[in-house]
């Protein structure tokens, strides 16, 4: 538990509706005060003049791969990448080996994170045993062990009856159900978004309808059960329209979008670069515009990275054979600034909200604010520093990013967890 005085930055705390140049004092790991001209003896000082000082950013969709797939990522390396990306808390998906479908695996992740993680790590448990979609996992005991949500992530629950039971149980435990919305029968064999670009490139297509029909089904089940339902990495205009409509009808639904889905389109695939292969696939420009509109109008609750590391010998194969997924922790702030803030689509305050109060609310985390007594987690970033992302310098064990070599204006400056500086830009 450390103490720190952050001086002279523009403090933006959407939860407290605070936006002014001020100081932030963290003592013994918790926020003690936010105000002008704060003084403190015997504490470390961080000069944030000219920068934005925000509550610690939360990424609610990360793959840490441990246990079982440590050659791609570990809790230690993934948390270092999170710190380098400006995130103070991350929620890790259950697709590990073995799957996080029991209290034993959950407890391992919690304990391992306490030992080696640079940031706060919150595990997400599987909906079904082995994420096979057939039989509910030990959700109650996992909840006691520390999970904050349930999801089968990349292996969506195709059986509507199983999903209904999962939602009913999740409602009784007051945790959200997160679904990777994909009808596997519609998307089977696909490599990229179905459309003119897939025809031109001769690649098998994944229709946007494969996402849309699952979002529609899950919204009906959420209405039926009263569960808190969250759409992971929403990527199509029809899905966005359905979530907007469901919210207007009072259904307990939330959604996230990823930086790569609002930053690039399927037209970027001209070089058959496997670093552009992800699920959901990169969509058409009208889908990208719908995602940005959802961010602007408030439909979108959070920006999440879907950080999905894969080692080079797996990812750098032929496009049709390589796995889906890209890393994203270290480029999320830069992409959000360049595509949303610097273009005038949203304010920097709205961006902060999408990384703090939004995910904290969805995941029921006591974080995302600088109110006195809150955990001393702070993200410091600026709007003007020019920097280039070099994937070879990434803190992640994997290098599968389409953004290596991209130049950004504005980005993360320092990451503070529990009052301690865990990363700072050189």
Backbone torsions as a table, in degrees:
resi	resn	phi	psi	omega
1	UNK	NA	116.0	-172.1
2	UNK	-116.9	168.0	179.6
3	UNK	-123.2	143.8	-174.2
4	UNK	-155.8	141.3	172.8
5	UNK	-114.8	116.7	178.6
6	UNK	-100.1	116.4	-170.6
7	UNK	-110.7	141.0	163.2
8	UNK	77.5	9.5	179.3
9	UNK	-91.3	166.0	172.2
10	UNK	-82.0	108.5	-176.1
11	UNK	-86.6	121.4	177.9
12	UNK	-120.2	113.9	178.3
13	UNK	-128.8	92.3	-177.8
14	UNK	-57.0	-33.9	-178.5
15	UNK	-62.6	-34.8	179.8
16	UNK	-100.3	1.2	-177.2
17	UNK	55.1	41.3	-179.0
18	UNK	-108.8	129.3	178.2
19	UNK	-151.1	96.7	-178.8
20	UNK	-164.5	161.6	173.4
21	UNK	-72.2	123.7	-174.2
22	UNK	-162.0	179.1	176.5
23	UNK	-110.6	155.3	176.1
24	UNK	-125.6	123.2	179.2
25	UNK	-107.5	123.1	176.1
26	UNK	-113.0	126.2	179.2
27	UNK	-130.8	131.4	-179.1
28	UNK	53.7	39.7	173.1
29	UNK	83.1	0.9	-178.9
30	UNK	-131.4	154.6	178.2
31	UNK	-65.3	123.9	177.6
32	UNK	-99.8	-40.5	-177.9
33	UNK	-161.1	153.5	171.3
34	UNK	-129.6	122.1	-177.8
35	UNK	-177.8	-178.9	-177.3
36	UNK	-93.3	135.6	174.9
37	UNK	69.2	31.8	179.7
38	UNK	-67.9	142.4	177.7
39	UNK	-126.0	148.5	177.3
40	UNK	-157.9	138.5	179.2
41	UNK	-93.0	142.0	171.9
42	UNK	71.3	24.4	178.1
43	UNK	-121.4	153.6	175.4
44	UNK	-69.0	146.1	-179.2
45	UNK	-116.9	133.7	175.2
46	UNK	-118.5	118.2	179.5
47	UNK	-82.0	115.5	-178.7
48	UNK	-111.6	21.6	-179.4
49	UNK	-55.1	128.3	179.9
50	UNK	83.6	-1.9	-178.0
51	UNK	-111.0	168.2	175.0
52	UNK	-95.5	131.5	177.0
53	UNK	-112.2	116.9	-173.3
54	UNK	-128.6	162.1	170.5
55	UNK	-56.4	153.2	-178.7
56	UNK	-54.9	129.0	-178.9
57	UNK	-69.9	145.3	-177.6
58	UNK	-119.8	127.6	172.5
59	UNK	-108.3	111.5	-173.7
60	UNK	-90.1	11.3	-178.2
61	UNK	-149.6	90.9	-177.3
62	UNK	-135.3	145.3	174.3
63	UNK	-109.7	115.7	-179.2
64	UNK	-99.3	-11.6	172.4
65	UNK	69.1	-15.1	180.0
66	UNK	-98.4	131.9	10.6
67	UNK	-86.3	156.6	165.8
68	UNK	102.5	-24.8	-177.0
69	UNK	-128.7	44.5	-173.5
70	UNK	-66.4	-15.6	177.1
71	UNK	-70.1	-18.6	178.4
72	UNK	-94.1	-40.1	-178.5
73	UNK	-167.8	156.0	172.8
74	UNK	-129.6	168.9	175.9
75	UNK	-60.3	-38.1	-179.7
76	UNK	-67.9	-51.1	-177.1
77	UNK	-69.0	-39.7	178.7
78	UNK	-64.2	-37.9	178.9
79	UNK	-70.5	-32.6	175.3
80	UNK	-66.1	-40.1	176.3
81	UNK	-63.5	-38.3	177.7
82	UNK	-62.4	-45.9	179.3
83	UNK	-61.4	-42.0	178.3
84	UNK	-66.4	-22.2	177.9
85	UNK	-90.7	-1.0	179.4
86	UNK	92.7	8.0	-179.0
87	UNK	-95.0	136.8	177.4
88	UNK	-104.6	-16.4	178.7
89	UNK	-141.8	139.4	177.2
90	UNK	-135.9	148.1	176.7
91	UNK	-112.1	123.2	-172.2
92	UNK	-103.0	135.0	-178.0
93	UNK	-72.3	158.6	-170.4
94	UNK	-88.3	4.6	-175.3
95	UNK	-81.0	69.8	177.1
96	UNK	-110.3	-177.8	176.0
97	UNK	-127.7	104.5	2.4
98	UNK	-73.6	162.3	177.0
99	UNK	-58.9	143.6	174.9
100	UNK	-76.5	76.9	-179.1
101	UNK	-121.3	15.3	-179.3
102	UNK	-147.6	161.2	178.8
103	UNK	-63.3	-28.3	-180.0
104	UNK	-62.6	-48.7	-179.9
105	UNK	-68.9	-41.5	177.8
106	UNK	-57.5	-46.1	-178.9
107	UNK	-63.2	-37.0	177.5
108	UNK	-61.6	-46.2	-178.6
109	UNK	-62.8	-44.5	-179.9
110	UNK	-60.9	-47.6	-178.2
111	UNK	-67.6	-42.8	179.6
112	UNK	-62.5	-39.5	178.7
113	UNK	-63.8	-39.9	177.7
114	UNK	-61.2	-32.7	-175.5
115	UNK	-80.9	-39.3	-168.4
116	UNK	-127.6	-12.8	-172.4
117	UNK	-75.6	140.0	176.9
118	UNK	-81.5	-18.8	-178.5
119	UNK	-131.0	175.2	176.8
120	UNK	-72.5	134.6	-179.3
121	UNK	-122.0	124.8	179.7
122	UNK	-118.6	114.4	-177.9
123	UNK	-76.2	147.0	172.4
124	UNK	-109.3	131.2	-177.8
125	UNK	-90.8	158.5	177.5
126	UNK	-72.3	150.6	174.7
127	UNK	-75.8	-43.3	-176.1
128	UNK	-123.1	159.9	179.8
129	UNK	-61.4	126.2	-178.5
130	UNK	63.5	12.4	-174.3
131	UNK	51.6	36.6	179.9
132	UNK	-91.0	-7.0	175.2
133	UNK	78.2	15.4	-173.6
134	UNK	-110.6	-44.8	-174.5
135	UNK	-133.6	133.6	-177.5
136	UNK	-58.9	140.2	175.8
137	UNK	-74.2	178.0	-179.8
138	UNK	-79.8	69.5	-170.9
139	UNK	-66.5	-41.2	-179.0
140	UNK	-62.0	-47.0	-179.4
141	UNK	-70.0	-33.5	175.1
142	UNK	-65.1	-37.7	177.5
143	UNK	-60.5	-42.8	178.1
144	UNK	-65.6	-30.6	-179.0
145	UNK	-81.1	-15.9	173.6
146	UNK	132.4	5.4	178.2
147	UNK	-70.3	153.5	-179.9
148	UNK	-113.4	-5.9	180.0
149	UNK	-167.5	172.3	174.7
150	UNK	-126.9	145.3	179.5
151	UNK	-166.2	145.6	168.7
152	UNK	-99.3	3.9	175.2
153	UNK	45.4	-115.5	-171.8
154	UNK	-66.3	-7.5	177.2
155	UNK	-118.5	81.1	-173.7
156	UNK	-61.2	150.6	178.9
157	UNK	-75.6	105.3	-176.9
158	UNK	-77.8	-28.0	-177.1
159	UNK	-81.4	113.8	-176.3
160	UNK	-64.6	-32.8	179.5
161	UNK	-67.0	-41.8	177.6
162	UNK	-63.6	-41.7	178.8
163	UNK	-64.7	-37.3	177.9
164	UNK	-61.9	-46.6	-179.6
165	UNK	-62.6	-38.8	178.7
166	UNK	-63.0	-42.3	179.1
167	UNK	-64.9	-40.6	178.9
168	UNK	-62.6	-42.3	179.1
169	UNK	-68.4	-42.6	179.9
170	UNK	-62.5	-35.6	178.0
171	UNK	-64.4	-40.7	-179.6
172	UNK	-67.0	-27.3	180.0
173	UNK	-94.3	-3.6	-179.2
174	UNK	56.7	50.7	172.9
175	UNK	-129.7	150.6	-179.4
176	UNK	-78.7	153.7	171.8
177	UNK	-103.0	121.2	-178.3
178	UNK	-107.6	127.2	-178.0
179	UNK	-123.4	132.5	166.4
180	UNK	-81.3	104.6	-169.7
181	UNK	-84.7	105.5	-179.1
182	UNK	-156.8	121.8	171.1
183	UNK	-80.5	108.6	-173.5
184	UNK	-66.0	-22.9	177.2
185	UNK	-72.8	-34.4	179.2
186	UNK	-78.3	-32.8	-174.5
187	UNK	-95.0	-6.2	-172.8
188	UNK	-52.0	128.5	176.5
189	UNK	84.2	-5.3	-177.1
190	UNK	-79.7	152.3	-179.1
191	UNK	-119.6	-24.3	-179.6
192	UNK	-151.4	176.2	-179.7
193	UNK	-59.6	134.5	178.1
194	UNK	-76.0	127.0	-178.7
195	UNK	166.6	-166.8	-178.4
196	UNK	-56.0	-36.3	-177.8
197	UNK	-69.9	-38.7	178.8
198	UNK	-66.4	-36.0	177.2
199	UNK	-66.1	-44.4	-178.1
200	UNK	-63.5	-38.3	-176.8
201	UNK	-87.9	-10.1	179.9
202	UNK	71.9	29.3	178.5
203	UNK	-106.8	149.1	-179.6
204	UNK	-69.4	137.7	-172.0
205	UNK	-96.8	149.5	171.1
206	UNK	-110.9	110.3	-176.0
207	UNK	-70.1	146.7	176.1
208	UNK	-60.8	-25.0	178.8
209	UNK	-62.1	-25.3	179.5
210	UNK	-64.4	-30.4	173.5
211	UNK	-81.0	-43.8	-172.5
212	UNK	-62.2	-41.9	-175.9
213	UNK	-68.5	-31.5	178.5
214	UNK	-75.2	-36.5	174.8
215	UNK	-61.7	-43.9	178.9
216	UNK	-60.6	-46.4	179.4
217	UNK	-60.3	-47.0	-176.5
218	UNK	-67.1	-34.5	177.0
219	UNK	-64.3	-38.7	176.4
220	UNK	-64.4	-40.9	178.7
221	UNK	-69.2	-36.9	177.5
222	UNK	-64.5	-39.2	176.5
223	UNK	-65.2	-39.6	-178.8
224	UNK	-66.6	-41.6	-172.4
225	UNK	-96.1	-20.3	-176.1
226	UNK	77.4	14.1	-178.6
227	UNK	-75.2	159.4	170.5
228	UNK	-85.0	115.1	-173.7
229	UNK	-116.0	132.9	-177.3
230	UNK	-124.3	127.7	178.1
231	UNK	-89.2	116.3	178.1
232	UNK	-77.6	147.9	175.7
233	UNK	29.1	58.6	178.1
234	UNK	-60.2	136.8	-171.8
235	UNK	-136.9	-1.7	-176.5
236	UNK	-122.4	156.1	-178.1
237	UNK	-69.1	-33.6	179.2
238	UNK	-69.9	-39.7	177.0
239	UNK	-63.0	-40.7	177.8
240	UNK	-62.4	-42.0	179.2
241	UNK	-63.9	-39.5	179.7
242	UNK	-66.9	-40.7	178.9
243	UNK	-66.0	-41.3	176.8
244	UNK	-58.0	-46.3	-179.9
245	UNK	-65.0	-43.7	-178.9
246	UNK	-62.1	-39.8	178.1
247	UNK	-63.0	-38.9	179.9
248	UNK	-65.6	-22.0	179.7
249	UNK	-95.7	4.7	175.3
250	UNK	84.7	8.9	176.6
251	UNK	-71.3	140.5	-175.9
252	UNK	-80.7	78.3	-176.9
253	UNK	-125.3	144.6	173.7
254	UNK	-137.7	168.4	179.7
255	UNK	-152.7	157.7	175.3
256	UNK	-124.6	157.7	170.6
257	UNK	-131.8	158.4	-178.9
258	UNK	-104.2	154.1	176.5
259	UNK	-58.8	-38.4	-177.7
260	UNK	-68.7	-26.0	179.5
261	UNK	-79.7	-19.2	173.6
262	UNK	-105.4	-1.5	-178.5
263	UNK	-102.4	-28.7	-175.9
264	UNK	-139.6	159.7	-178.2
265	UNK	-119.8	176.9	179.9
266	UNK	-66.9	-11.7	176.7
267	UNK	-70.6	-12.3	179.4
268	UNK	-76.4	-4.9	-172.4
269	UNK	-87.8	14.5	-172.8
270	UNK	-61.2	-26.1	-177.0
271	UNK	-95.1	7.8	-177.9
272	UNK	54.7	35.9	-178.5
273	UNK	-78.0	120.1	-176.5
274	UNK	-65.3	-16.8	177.0
275	UNK	-70.3	-9.0	176.8
276	UNK	-100.8	10.7	-179.2
277	UNK	-98.9	116.7	179.3
278	UNK	-150.3	166.0	174.7
279	UNK	-124.5	132.1	-8.9
280	UNK	-56.9	155.5	-178.8
281	UNK	-72.5	163.1	171.9
282	UNK	-58.6	133.9	-174.7
283	UNK	-103.0	-175.8	-178.8
284	UNK	-77.5	166.2	-175.6
285	UNK	-61.8	-32.4	179.4
286	UNK	-70.6	-29.7	173.8
287	UNK	-69.1	-42.1	178.3
288	UNK	-60.1	-43.0	179.1
289	UNK	-64.1	-38.5	178.3
290	UNK	-65.3	-38.2	177.2
291	UNK	-62.7	-46.3	-180.0
292	UNK	-64.0	-39.4	176.9
293	UNK	-62.1	-37.6	177.3
294	UNK	-65.2	-34.1	174.9
295	UNK	-67.3	-43.4	-177.0
296	UNK	-65.8	-44.8	-173.1
297	UNK	-85.7	-1.9	175.3
298	UNK	96.2	-2.3	178.7
299	UNK	-63.2	-41.7	-178.7
300	UNK	-75.7	131.3	-177.8
301	UNK	-92.8	-27.8	-173.9
302	UNK	-155.6	152.1	165.8
303	UNK	-101.2	127.0	179.3
304	UNK	-130.9	152.7	-171.5
305	UNK	-88.2	-27.4	-168.7
306	UNK	53.2	42.1	178.8
307	UNK	-54.4	111.2	-173.8
308	UNK	-128.9	83.9	-176.7
309	UNK	-73.6	138.9	173.0
310	UNK	-135.9	136.6	178.7
311	UNK	-68.2	159.0	-174.3
312	UNK	-58.7	-38.4	-176.7
313	UNK	-69.1	-18.0	175.5
314	UNK	-93.0	-43.1	-174.1
315	UNK	-76.9	-36.3	-174.4
316	UNK	-88.8	58.2	173.0
317	UNK	-113.6	-176.2	173.3
318	UNK	-55.9	147.1	-174.4
319	UNK	-54.2	-40.0	-176.8
320	UNK	-71.2	-19.7	-174.0
321	UNK	-103.1	-22.0	-173.3
322	UNK	-76.4	156.7	-179.9
323	UNK	-73.0	159.9	176.4
324	UNK	-80.6	147.6	170.6
325	UNK	123.6	148.9	178.1
326	UNK	-137.4	159.3	171.3
327	UNK	-76.9	161.3	-176.4
328	UNK	-159.4	-5.9	-174.1
329	UNK	-62.9	-39.2	-171.5
330	UNK	-87.4	-6.7	-179.3
331	UNK	-113.8	-2.3	-172.5
332	UNK	-63.2	-45.8	-178.9
333	UNK	-67.1	-44.4	179.6
334	UNK	-59.9	-43.5	179.6
335	UNK	-67.6	-39.5	-179.7
336	UNK	-65.7	-39.8	176.8
337	UNK	-65.7	-47.7	-174.3
338	UNK	-69.4	-37.9	-174.5
339	UNK	-91.8	-22.3	-173.5
340	UNK	-118.0	-46.7	-175.0
341	UNK	-84.2	-51.8	-177.3
342	UNK	-68.1	-21.3	176.7
343	UNK	-85.7	-4.8	178.1
344	UNK	82.2	9.0	-178.8
345	UNK	-73.5	-36.4	176.7
346	UNK	-138.3	164.5	174.9
347	UNK	-83.4	163.4	176.7
348	UNK	-65.7	-28.8	176.3
349	UNK	-64.7	-39.5	177.0
350	UNK	-66.5	-38.1	177.6
351	UNK	-62.3	-44.4	178.1
352	UNK	-59.3	-42.2	178.8
353	UNK	-58.7	-39.4	-178.4
354	UNK	-68.6	-20.9	178.5
355	UNK	-103.2	-3.2	-173.9
356	UNK	-129.2	-83.0	-174.7
357	UNK	-63.9	-33.3	179.8
358	UNK	-61.7	-62.0	179.2
359	UNK	-63.4	-33.9	178.2
360	UNK	-62.4	-39.3	179.4
361	UNK	-68.5	-44.5	-178.7
362	UNK	-62.6	-42.9	-173.8
363	UNK	-93.2	1.9	179.9
364	UNK	58.2	42.6	179.6
365	UNK	-96.9	137.8	177.9
366	UNK	-82.1	61.0	-176.4
367	UNK	-147.2	-173.2	177.0
368	UNK	81.3	23.0	178.2
369	UNK	-148.4	157.4	174.9
370	UNK	-108.5	21.6	178.9
371	UNK	-65.6	146.1	178.1
372	UNK	-53.0	133.3	-178.7
373	UNK	94.7	-14.2	179.7
374	UNK	-73.7	157.7	176.1
375	UNK	-54.3	142.5	-176.5
376	UNK	-79.9	56.8	179.8
377	UNK	-104.6	125.6	-174.4
378	UNK	-140.1	139.1	172.5
379	UNK	-112.4	126.3	177.6
380	UNK	-112.6	126.3	178.0
381	UNK	-143.7	165.6	177.7
382	UNK	-130.1	173.6	-174.3
383	UNK	-107.4	-1.0	-169.7
384	UNK	-126.6	-22.8	-176.9
385	UNK	-60.7	129.6	177.3
386	UNK	-94.2	130.0	-179.2
387	UNK	-151.8	159.0	-179.1
388	UNK	-120.5	131.7	178.6
389	UNK	-80.2	121.8	177.7
390	UNK	-114.3	107.6	-174.2
391	UNK	-62.5	-22.7	179.0
392	UNK	-68.9	-18.4	178.7
393	UNK	-100.6	7.8	-177.6
394	UNK	-63.7	147.7	175.5
395	UNK	-78.6	-15.9	177.0
396	UNK	-72.4	154.6	175.9
397	UNK	-75.2	-17.0	-178.1
398	UNK	-109.6	163.7	-172.2
399	UNK	-126.8	17.7	-172.8
400	UNK	-84.6	76.9	177.5
401	UNK	-128.1	136.5	176.0
402	UNK	-82.5	-0.3	-172.8
403	UNK	-105.8	8.1	177.6
404	UNK	-62.2	131.7	-177.8
405	UNK	89.8	-5.7	179.8
406	UNK	-77.1	136.9	180.0
407	UNK	-96.3	133.8	-178.3
408	UNK	-119.3	153.1	170.9
409	UNK	-115.4	110.4	-176.1
410	UNK	94.1	142.1	179.2
411	UNK	176.9	-172.5	-176.2
412	UNK	-65.7	141.2	-179.5
413	UNK	-113.7	-44.8	-179.8
414	UNK	-155.5	151.3	178.8
415	UNK	-126.0	126.5	-175.9
416	UNK	-119.7	125.2	178.3
417	UNK	-124.4	121.0	-179.9
418	UNK	58.8	32.3	179.8
419	UNK	85.6	-4.1	179.4
420	UNK	-106.9	138.6	177.3
421	UNK	-78.3	112.4	-178.1
422	UNK	-98.7	-12.5	174.7
423	UNK	-159.3	143.2	177.4
424	UNK	-148.4	135.4	-179.1
425	UNK	-66.6	135.0	-179.6
426	UNK	-66.0	NA	NA
